[in-house]
Amino acid sequence: MLAGVSVPYYTRLERGDMNGASESVLNALAGALQLDEAERAHLLDLARAAHPTPAPARRRPAKQRVRPEVQWILDAISGAAAFVGNERLDILAANHLGRALFSELYTAPARPVNTARFLFLDPRAEASYPQWDRVATETVAILRSAAGRDPYNRDLSDLVGELATQSEAFRTRWASHNVRFHNTGVKELHHPVVGELTLSFNRLDLAADHGLKLFTYTAEPGSRSEEALKLLGSWAATVDPADPVRQTAQD
């Protein structure tokens, strides 16, 4: 009633039949259901995917590359960890402090490193994320949003299939159908070299590079986390954080 549609029409939409549903009707439903920004966008994405014209084939996208100019930007950022990622949560490039902050991910041989794979399949993840349960739920919601935007992306669906096959924690969260944007927030991390860190992160979309985003992780000035981040930078200056033999430096 609030959305101005009939019960049979709404029931049809709930069953996945969105044939003929206009954007204005979907926005009215989003308002009636009090959907947040991510949920509203996901509803519209699902509607577009339900009846694409022409129907696209499931495809493997071209390999994403980070332009040298973007790497220059990353390297010019000092005092903050920074990296470039994509929709499936791969880290494609980083500055030195970024590689140091996520050094545990780089010990695995697979490239590019992937934060979701580390979170659900690496036994060290729970020690790295003091609020692992919350981070895991948010990560699945981010991937669910990405899948709604690009449902025919084979790389993304392959990752979801891999995680669903190997992780019950992922399967349970994926079945909840929650969605979330990953634009800004605070993340708590435990680094094996400098200990606890509380960092603010922000996302910047790279307009010239479709699907790529630049993330920065910064600490509050004067905080213990700022001192730890500086210490991490000093450690990173003496060893390549992406080098598996770095354990000798930690000792």
C-alpha positions in Angstrom: 0.0 0.0 0.0 2.8 2.4 0.9 4.5 1.7 -2.5 1.3 2.1 -4.4 1.3 -1.5 -5.9 -1.1 -4.4 -5.5 -0.4 -7.4 -3.4 -0.3 -9.8 -6.4 2.1 -7.5 -8.2 4.4 -7.3 -5.1 4.2 -11.0 -4.7 5.3 -11.5 -8.3 8.3 -9.3 -7.7 9.2 -11.2 -4.5 9.3 -14.4 -6.6 11.8 -12.8 -9.0 9.5 -11.9 -11.9 10.5 -8.3 -12.5 9.3 -8.1 -16.1 7.9 -4.6 -16.7 8.9 -3.2 -13.3 9.9 0.4 -13.8 12.6 2.2 -11.8 10.0 4.5 -10.2 8.1 1.4 -8.9 11.3 -0.1 -7.6 12.2 3.2 -5.9 8.7 3.3 -4.3 9.2 -0.2 -3.0 12.7 0.8 -1.7 11.2 3.7 0.2 8.3 1.6 1.7 10.8 -1.0 2.8 13.1 1.6 4.2 16.1 0.2 2.3 19.4 1.9 2.8 21.6 3.2 -0.1 23.3 -0.1 -0.7 20.1 -2.1 -0.5 18.3 0.2 -2.9 21.2 0.0 -5.4 21.2 -3.8 -5.1 17.4 -3.9 -5.9 17.9 -1.9 -9.1 20.9 -4.1 -10.0 18.8 -7.2 -9.6 16.1 -5.8 -11.7 18.5 -4.9 -14.5 20.1 -8.4 -14.4 16.7 -10.1 -14.5 15.9 -8.9 -18.0 19.2 -7.7 -19.7 19.0 -6.7 -23.4 20.6 -8.5 -25.1 21.2 -11.3 -22.6 24.9 -11.4 -21.9 27.0 -14.5 -21.7 28.9 -15.4 -18.6 32.3 -14.0 -19.2 35.8 -13.7 -17.8 36.7 -10.0 -17.8 40.0 -8.7 -19.2 42.8 -8.8 -16.7 42.8 -5.6 -14.7 46.0 -3.6 -14.7 47.1 -0.7 -12.6 48.5 2.1 -14.7 52.0 3.3 -13.8 50.6 6.8 -13.1 48.4 5.2 -10.4 51.3 3.4 -8.8 53.1 6.8 -8.8 50.2 8.2 -6.7 50.4 5.3 -4.3 54.1 5.7 -3.9 53.7 9.4 -3.3 51.4 8.8 -0.3 53.4 8.9 2.9 52.1 8.4 6.4 49.2 6.3 5.2 48.8 2.8 3.9 47.3 2.8 0.5 46.3 0.2 -2.1 44.2 -0.2 -5.3 41.6 -3.0 -5.2 38.8 -4.2 -7.4 35.2 -5.5 -7.0 36.3 -9.0 -5.9 38.5 -7.6 -3.2 41.9 -8.3 -4.9 44.7 -6.0 -3.9 46.3 -5.1 -7.3 48.9 -2.5 -6.2 50.0 -0.9 -3.0 52.5 1.6 -1.5 55.2 0.3 0.7 53.2 0.9 3.9 50.2 -0.8 2.4 52.2 -3.9 1.7 53.5 -3.8 5.2 50.1 -3.4 6.7 48.7 -6.4 4.8 52.0 -8.4 4.9 50.2 -11.5 6.2 48.3 -11.7 2.9 51.4 -11.6 0.8 52.9 -14.7 2.4 50.5 -16.8 0.3 51.8 -17.6 -3.2 48.7 -16.7 -5.1 48.6 -13.4 -6.9 46.8 -11.0 -6.7 46.3 -11.3 -3.0 42.6 -11.4 -2.0 41.3 -10.1 1.3 38.2 -12.3 1.2 40.2 -15.5 0.5 42.5 -14.6 3.4 39.7 -13.8 5.7 37.8 -17.1 5.2 40.5 -19.6 4.2 43.6 -18.6 6.1 43.8 -19.7 9.8 45.7 -16.5 10.7 42.8 -14.3 9.8 41.1 -14.4 13.1 44.3 -13.2 14.9 44.7 -10.4 12.3 41.1 -9.1 12.7 40.1 -8.7 16.4 36.5 -8.2 15.2 36.6 -11.0 12.8 32.9 -11.9 12.9 31.9 -8.3 12.0 34.5 -8.0 9.3 33.5 -11.4 7.8 29.8 -10.3 7.6 30.7 -7.0 6.0 33.0 -8.7 3.5 30.3 -11.1 2.3 27.9 -8.2 2.0 30.4 -6.3 -0.1 30.8 -9.2 -2.4 27.1 -9.7 -2.6 26.7 -6.1 -3.8 29.4 -6.6 -6.4 27.7 -9.7 -7.7 24.5 -7.8 -8.1 26.2 -5.1 -10.1 28.0 -7.6 -12.3 26.3 -11.0 -12.2 28.0 -12.4 -15.3 31.6 -11.8 -14.1 33.2 -15.2 -14.0 36.2 -14.2 -11.9 33.8 -12.9 -9.2 31.5 -15.9 -9.3 34.5 -18.3 -9.3 35.7 -16.7 -6.1 32.3 -16.9 -4.5 32.1 -20.6 -5.5 35.6 -21.3 -4.1 34.7 -19.6 -0.7 31.3 -21.2 -0.5 32.8 -24.7 -1.1 35.6 -24.3 1.4 34.1 -22.1 4.2 30.9 -22.8 6.1 31.2 -19.3 7.6 31.1 -17.8 4.1 28.2 -20.0 3.0 26.1 -19.0 6.0 26.6 -15.3 5.4 26.2 -15.5 1.7 22.7 -17.1 2.2 21.6 -14.1 4.2 21.7 -11.9 1.0 22.9 -8.8 3.0 24.5 -6.0 0.9 26.9 -3.2 1.9 29.0 -0.4 0.4 32.6 -0.2 1.5 33.2 3.6 1.3 34.5 4.6 4.7 34.8 3.4 8.2 37.1 2.3 11.0 38.9 -1.0 11.0 40.8 -2.7 13.9 43.8 -4.8 12.9 46.4 -6.8 14.7 49.8 -6.8 13.0 52.4 -9.4 14.0 55.1 -6.7 14.1 53.5 -3.7 15.7 50.4 -5.1 17.4 47.0 -3.4 17.6 46.0 -0.8 15.1 42.8 1.3 14.8 42.7 2.9 11.4 40.2 4.9 9.4 39.8 3.9 5.8 38.4 5.8 2.8 37.6 4.7 -0.7 38.2 6.8 -3.8 36.9 5.5 -7.2 39.4 5.8 -10.1 37.2 7.3 -12.8 39.6 6.4 -15.6 39.9 2.8 -14.5 36.5 1.0 -14.3 36.0 -1.1 -11.3 39.2 0.0 -9.5 39.3 1.9 -6.2 42.0 3.5 -4.2 41.8 2.8 -0.4 43.8 4.7 2.3 44.2 3.7 5.9 45.2 6.4 8.3 45.6 6.8 12.1 44.3 9.6 14.3 47.1 12.1 14.9 48.7 11.6 18.3 47.2 8.2 18.9 49.0 5.0 19.7 47.9 3.7 16.3 49.8 6.6 14.6 53.0 5.6 16.5 52.4 2.0 15.5 51.9 3.0 11.9 55.2 4.9 11.9 57.0 1.9 13.5 55.5 -0.2 10.7 56.9 2.1 8.2 60.3 1.9 9.7 60.1 -1.9 9.7 59.0 -1.9 6.0 62.0 0.3 5.1 64.3 -2.6 6.2 62.5 -5.5 4.6 60.2 -6.1 1.7 56.8 -6.9 3.4 55.7 -8.9 0.4 58.8 -11.2 0.6 58.0 -14.6 2.3 61.4 -14.7 3.8 60.6 -11.6 5.9 60.1 -13.9 9.0 63.8 -13.4 9.8 63.2 -9.7 10.2 60.2 -10.3 12.5 62.4 -12.5 14.7 
